Amino acid sequence: MTDDQHPSGSGAPDPEETPRVTDKRRIDPETGQLREPTPEEAVLAEAEQAAAAAEEEVVLEGLVEAQKLAAERLDDLQRAQAAHYNLEQQYNAYVKRSKAEALASHDRGVAAVAEALIPVLDDIELARQHGDLTGPFASIAEKLEGTLQRFGVERYGAAGEPFDPEVHEALMHAHSADVTEPTVQQVLQPGYRTPDRILRAARVAVVDPEG
């Protein structure tokens, strides 16, 4: 082997191939063996461990605080949603109650007006039965009855229908072999009702089966 191949001429290995030791505190640079740290190195190592532990503790404390804050915000959100839900339910109940009260007030008003007009309606029906409902009076009567019908006021009661004490008032009573159950024989005064109430029961003559 020539000098050109080994510039040093000693045959020693290339310095770049020599193992490098970076931790001079724990590895002996001469023997390459692990050695006990010096007191200064021990203090420095303990300081580094304490710093790392303190940093880890700070991170953990920050994580705990973040989780606690997130839980508090979630609880606040759920409480706000519950309050909004309760308010919405209260509003819906108020709307329903208001509509029901308005409808009931309307029905009471219609009933009050219709009850006040029943004597007039009796006179109209009596005039009709006697053939006296003619001319302008007939037109006015028809308009009045039509208006009441639009507000749900209905005249009822007819001969031959079963007697019902809930909607009929018996002014006359007799027996007959021609019926099998209590039956309206004659309507003396018609009844008036709305979908929700009886304004006046139909006043009738009723017959019961014989025996």
Sine and cosine of phi, psi and omega as CSV:
sin_phi,cos_phi,sin_psi,cos_psi,sin_omega,cos_omega
0.00,0.00,0.70,-0.71,-0.11,-0.99
-1.00,-0.04,0.17,-0.99,0.05,-1.00
-0.93,0.37,-0.43,0.90,0.01,-1.00
-0.92,0.39,-0.49,0.87,-0.02,-1.00
-0.98,0.19,-0.51,0.86,0.02,-1.00
-0.81,-0.59,1.00,-0.08,-0.06,-1.00
-0.85,0.52,-0.52,0.85,-0.04,-1.00
-0.98,0.21,-0.45,0.90,0.00,-1.00
0.97,0.22,0.00,1.00,-0.06,-1.00
-0.98,-0.20,-0.22,0.97,-0.03,-1.00
0.98,0.22,0.17,0.98,-0.01,-1.00
-0.96,0.29,0.50,-0.87,0.00,-1.00
-0.91,0.42,0.42,-0.91,0.01,-1.00
-0.87,0.50,0.74,-0.67,0.02,-1.00
-0.83,0.55,-0.50,0.86,-0.02,-1.00
-0.92,0.39,-0.35,0.94,-0.01,-1.00
-1.00,0.00,-0.06,1.00,-0.02,-1.00
-0.97,0.24,0.75,-0.66,0.00,-1.00
-0.84,0.54,0.68,-0.74,0.03,-1.00
-0.98,-0.18,0.64,-0.77,0.03,-1.00
-0.93,-0.37,0.89,-0.47,-0.05,-1.00
-0.99,-0.17,-0.45,0.89,0.01,-1.00
-0.99,-0.13,1.00,0.01,-0.07,-1.00
-0.98,0.19,-0.13,0.99,-0.03,-1.00
-0.98,0.19,-0.58,0.82,-0.12,-0.99
-0.93,-0.36,-0.34,0.94,-0.02,-1.00
-0.95,-0.30,0.81,-0.59,0.03,-1.00
-0.94,0.34,0.84,-0.55,-0.05,-1.00
-0.93,0.38,-0.32,0.95,-0.03,-1.00
-1.00,-0.01,-0.73,0.68,-0.07,-1.00
-1.00,-0.10,-0.33,0.94,-0.05,-1.00
0.96,0.27,0.16,0.99,-0.02,-1.00
-0.99,-0.11,0.44,-0.90,0.05,-1.00
-0.93,0.38,0.76,-0.65,-0.01,-1.00
-0.85,-0.52,0.34,-0.94,0.04,-1.00
-0.94,0.35,0.68,-0.73,0.00,-1.00
-0.93,0.36,0.46,-0.89,0.09,-1.00
-0.95,0.30,0.30,-0.95,0.05,-1.00
-0.81,0.58,-0.63,0.78,0.02,-1.00
-0.91,0.43,-0.68,0.73,0.01,-1.00
-0.91,0.41,-0.62,0.78,0.02,-1.00
-0.89,0.45,-0.69,0.72,0.02,-1.00
-0.89,0.46,-0.68,0.73,0.00,-1.00
-0.90,0.44,-0.66,0.75,0.00,-1.00
-0.90,0.43,-0.68,0.73,0.01,-1.00
-0.90,0.44,-0.61,0.79,0.03,-1.00
-0.90,0.43,-0.66,0.75,0.02,-1.00
-0.90,0.43,-0.67,0.74,0.03,-1.00
-0.90,0.44,-0.66,0.75,0.01,-1.00
-0.90,0.43,-0.64,0.77,0.01,-1.00
-0.90,0.43,-0.67,0.74,0.01,-1.00
-0.90,0.43,-0.66,0.75,0.02,-1.00
-0.90,0.43,-0.66,0.75,0.01,-1.00
-0.90,0.43,-0.65,0.76,0.02,-1.00
-0.90,0.44,-0.67,0.74,0.02,-1.00
-0.90,0.44,-0.64,0.77,0.02,-1.00
-0.90,0.43,-0.65,0.76,0.03,-1.00
-0.89,0.46,-0.67,0.74,0.02,-1.00
-0.89,0.46,-0.70,0.72,0.00,-1.00
-0.90,0.44,-0.67,0.74,0.03,-1.00
-0.89,0.46,-0.65,0.76,0.04,-1.00
-0.90,0.44,-0.63,0.78,0.03,-1.00
-0.91,0.41,-0.68,0.74,0.03,-1.00
-0.89,0.46,-0.70,0.72,0.02,-1.00
-0.89,0.45,-0.64,0.77,0.02,-1.00
-0.90,0.43,-0.68,0.74,0.03,-1.00
-0.91,0.42,-0.65,0.76,0.03,-1.00
-0.90,0.44,-0.69,0.73,0.02,-1.00
-0.90,0.43,-0.64,0.77,0.02,-1.00
-0.90,0.44,-0.65,0.76,0.03,-1.00
-0.90,0.44,-0.65,0.76,0.02,-1.00
-0.91,0.42,-0.67,0.74,0.01,-1.00
-0.91,0.41,-0.62,0.78,0.04,-1.00
-0.90,0.43,-0.66,0.75,0.03,-1.00
-0.90,0.44,-0.67,0.74,0.04,-1.00
-0.88,0.48,-0.67,0.74,0.00,-1.00
-0.90,0.44,-0.70,0.71,0.00,-1.00
-0.90,0.43,-0.62,0.79,0.05,-1.00
-0.91,0.41,-0.66,0.75,0.03,-1.00
-0.90,0.43,-0.66,0.75,0.03,-1.00
-0.90,0.43,-0.64,0.77,0.03,-1.00
-0.91,0.42,-0.66,0.75,0.02,-1.00
-0.90,0.44,-0.66,0.75,0.03,-1.00
-0.90,0.43,-0.66,0.75,0.02,-1.00
-0.89,0.46,-0.70,0.71,0.01,-1.00
-0.89,0.46,-0.67,0.75,0.02,-1.00
-0.90,0.44,-0.65,0.76,0.02,-1.00
-0.90,0.43,-0.67,0.74,0.02,-1.00
-0.91,0.41,-0.64,0.77,0.03,-1.00
-0.90,0.44,-0.64,0.77,0.02,-1.00
-0.91,0.41,-0.70,0.72,0.02,-1.00
-0.88,0.47,-0.65,0.76,0.03,-1.00
-0.90,0.43,-0.63,0.78,0.02,-1.00
-0.90,0.44,-0.68,0.74,0.01,-1.00
-0.89,0.46,-0.71,0.70,0.01,-1.00
-0.89,0.46,-0.69,0.72,0.00,-1.00
-0.90,0.43,-0.64,0.77,0.00,-1.00
-0.91,0.42,-0.67,0.74,0.02,-1.00
-0.90,0.44,-0.68,0.73,0.00,-1.00
-0.90,0.44,-0.67,0.74,0.00,-1.00
-0.92,0.40,-0.62,0.78,0.02,-1.00
-0.91,0.42,-0.67,0.74,0.01,-1.00
-0.91,0.41,-0.67,0.74,0.02,-1.00
-0.90,0.43,-0.63,0.77,0.03,-1.00
-0.90,0.43,-0.64,0.77,0.05,-1.00
-0.88,0.47,-0.72,0.70,-0.01,-1.00
-0.89,0.45,-0.64,0.76,0.02,-1.00
-0.90,0.43,-0.63,0.78,0.03,-1.00
-0.90,0.43,-0.70,0.71,0.04,-1.00
-0.88,0.48,-0.70,0.71,-0.03,-1.00
-0.89,0.45,-0.67,0.74,-0.02,-1.00
-0.89,0.46,-0.69,0.73,0.01,-1.00
-0.92,0.40,-0.70,0.72,-0.03,-1.00
-0.90,0.44,-0.66,0.75,0.03,-1.00
-0.88,0.47,-0.62,0.79,0.02,-1.00
-0.93,0.38,-0.44,0.90,-0.04,-1.00
-1.00,-0.04,-0.09,1.00,-0.05,-1.00
-0.84,0.54,-0.69,0.72,0.05,-1.00
-0.85,0.53,-0.61,0.79,0.04,-1.00
-0.92,0.40,-0.69,0.73,0.02,-1.00
-0.89,0.45,-0.59,0.81,0.07,-1.00
-0.89,0.46,-0.67,0.74,0.01,-1.00
-0.91,0.42,-0.64,0.77,0.03,-1.00
-0.89,0.45,-0.72,0.70,-0.01,-1.00
-0.90,0.43,-0.64,0.76,0.01,-1.00
-0.90,0.43,-0.68,0.74,0.06,-1.00
-0.89,0.45,-0.60,0.80,0.03,-1.00
-0.90,0.44,-0.69,0.72,-0.01,-1.00
-0.90,0.45,-0.50,0.87,-0.02,-1.00
-1.00,-0.07,0.06,1.00,0.02,-1.00
0.96,0.26,0.32,0.95,-0.04,-1.00
-0.99,-0.12,0.00,1.00,-0.06,-1.00
-1.00,0.04,1.00,0.10,-0.06,-1.00
-0.69,-0.72,0.20,-0.98,0.10,-1.00
0.91,0.42,-0.46,-0.89,-0.03,-1.00
-0.85,0.52,-0.54,0.84,0.00,-1.00
-0.88,0.47,-0.63,0.78,0.02,-1.00
-0.90,0.44,-0.66,0.75,0.01,-1.00
-0.90,0.43,-0.67,0.74,0.03,-1.00
-0.90,0.43,-0.67,0.75,0.00,-1.00
-0.89,0.46,-0.67,0.74,0.00,-1.00
-0.91,0.42,-0.65,0.76,0.03,-1.00
-0.91,0.42,-0.66,0.75,0.01,-1.00
-0.90,0.44,-0.74,0.67,-0.01,-1.00
-0.91,0.42,-0.61,0.79,0.03,-1.00
-0.91,0.42,-0.64,0.77,0.03,-1.00
-0.90,0.44,-0.70,0.72,0.01,-1.00
-0.90,0.44,-0.60,0.80,0.03,-1.00
-0.90,0.44,-0.61,0.79,0.03,-1.00
-0.90,0.44,-0.45,0.89,0.05,-1.00
-1.00,-0.02,0.19,0.98,0.09,-1.00
1.00,0.03,0.16,0.99,0.02,-1.00
-1.00,0.09,0.81,-0.59,-0.09,-1.00
-0.83,-0.56,0.70,-0.71,0.16,-0.99
-1.00,0.04,0.65,-0.76,0.01,-1.00
-0.57,-0.82,0.18,-0.98,0.00,-1.00
0.92,-0.40,0.83,-0.56,0.00,-1.00
-0.49,-0.87,0.57,-0.82,0.03,-1.00
-0.90,0.44,0.63,-0.78,0.03,-1.00
0.99,-0.11,-0.23,0.97,0.01,-1.00
-0.99,0.12,0.47,-0.88,0.00,-1.00
-0.86,0.52,0.62,-0.78,0.02,-1.00
-0.97,0.25,0.77,-0.64,0.01,-1.00
-0.78,-0.62,0.93,-0.36,-0.04,-1.00
-0.88,0.47,-0.27,0.96,0.04,-1.00
-0.96,0.29,-0.46,0.89,-0.08,-1.00
-0.81,-0.59,-0.13,0.99,0.00,-1.00
-0.88,-0.48,0.52,-0.85,0.14,-0.99
-0.85,-0.53,0.89,-0.45,-0.06,-1.00
-0.99,0.15,0.87,-0.49,0.08,-1.00
-0.98,-0.20,-0.33,0.94,0.04,-1.00
-0.66,-0.75,0.50,-0.87,-0.05,-1.00
-0.60,-0.80,0.65,-0.76,0.02,-1.00
-0.44,-0.90,0.03,-1.00,0.06,-1.00
-0.87,-0.49,0.46,-0.89,-0.02,-1.00
-0.46,-0.89,0.60,-0.80,0.06,-1.00
-0.99,0.16,-0.10,1.00,-0.07,-1.00
-1.00,0.01,-0.06,1.00,-0.02,-1.00
-0.84,-0.54,0.43,-0.90,0.02,-1.00
-0.93,-0.37,-0.05,1.00,0.01,-1.00
-0.44,-0.90,0.30,-0.95,0.05,-1.00
-0.81,0.58,0.80,-0.60,-0.15,-0.99
-0.70,-0.72,0.58,-0.81,0.07,-1.00
-0.96,0.29,0.88,-0.48,0.02,-1.00
-1.00,0.02,-0.58,0.81,-0.03,-1.00
-0.43,-0.90,0.62,-0.78,0.07,-1.00
-0.99,-0.10,0.91,-0.41,0.00,-1.00
-0.99,0.11,-0.64,0.77,0.13,-0.99
-0.60,-0.80,0.77,-0.64,-0.02,-1.00
-0.92,0.39,0.40,-0.92,0.07,-1.00
-1.00,-0.07,0.29,-0.96,0.04,-1.00
-0.72,-0.70,0.64,-0.77,-0.03,-1.00
-0.46,-0.89,0.34,-0.94,0.17,-0.98
-0.93,-0.36,0.12,-0.99,0.03,-1.00
-0.84,0.54,-0.37,0.93,-0.10,-0.99
-0.95,-0.31,-0.28,0.96,-0.10,-1.00
-0.42,-0.91,0.38,-0.93,0.13,-0.99
-1.00,0.00,0.88,-0.48,0.03,-1.00
-0.98,0.19,-0.66,0.75,0.12,-0.99
-0.43,-0.90,0.75,-0.66,0.01,-1.00
-0.93,0.38,0.55,-0.84,0.06,-1.00
-0.92,0.38,0.76,-0.65,-0.02,-1.00
-1.00,-0.09,0.85,-0.52,-0.23,-0.97
-0.67,-0.74,0.25,-0.97,0.24,-0.97
-0.98,-0.18,0.77,-0.63,-0.11,-0.99
-0.87,-0.50,0.56,-0.83,0.07,-1.00
-0.85,-0.53,0.60,-0.80,0.06,-1.00
-0.95,-0.32,0.38,-0.92,0.11,-0.99
-0.88,0.47,0.54,-0.84,0.05,-1.00
-0.96,0.29,0.50,-0.87,0.07,-1.00
0.95,0.32,0.00,0.00,0.00,0.00
